[in-house]
Amino acid sequence: MIGKLKGTIDEIGDDHVLVDVHGVCYEVFCSSRVLSKIGSVGEAVVLFIETYVREDQFKLFGFLTALEREWFNLLQSVQGVGAKVALGVLSTLTPSELANAIALQDKVAVSRAPGVGPKVAVRIVTELKNKAPAFAGEMAANIGLKQEIGEGVASAPVADAVSALTNLGYSRDQAANAVAAALKNGGEGGDSAKLIRLGLKELAR
């Protein structure tokens, strides 16, 4: 099985890239996010590969990070999500953004991905909520708090502060990150007014 490809970009298509490895060109299907970041024809590229072998097809799917590849496989554990839909989700959301959306039970964010209807979005945020922390990447530290917010079990001051910041026009994710930072920077045990004040300072940075 192919785990990683290191080569030169030979061609970039709408949904794939041809990677020249010592004269052999591999067709690798990628998300639009990956295709926009890999560079131009003739440049060096390194892709983490997921290999699909079926009776009627052999396909390579490419990712810039191992974490993104793990999310690709994790998404397909959800009923109704195949490779095409999983790539669509990863075209719309980074692994950290996806982990945040699942923790916050943000079905709207997930449903923005092509091929993801309301029912599939609900299944994704519901079935993967317990797995999101392990695949949150750089945002792992805040996932626990976001899960509490998403499930409606966060403390009253935290919930009120997130709600207030959201009402001011910030996204739920931005508000949750700001409140999480506020708690770390001396707001733990404080009332909602203090958390809002500290949260606004975080958002102003």
Secondary structure, DSSP 8 states (H G I E B T S, - for coil): ---EEEEEEEEE-SSEEEEEETTEEEEEE--HHHHHHS--TTSEEEEEEEEEE-SS-EEEEEESSHHHHHHHHHHTTSTT--HHHHHHHHHHS-HHHHHHHHHTT-HHHHHTSTT--HHHHHHHHHHTTTTGGGG-GGGHHHHHHHHHHHTT-S-HHHHHHHHHHHHTT--HHHHHHHHHHHIIIIITT--HHHHHHHHHHHHT-
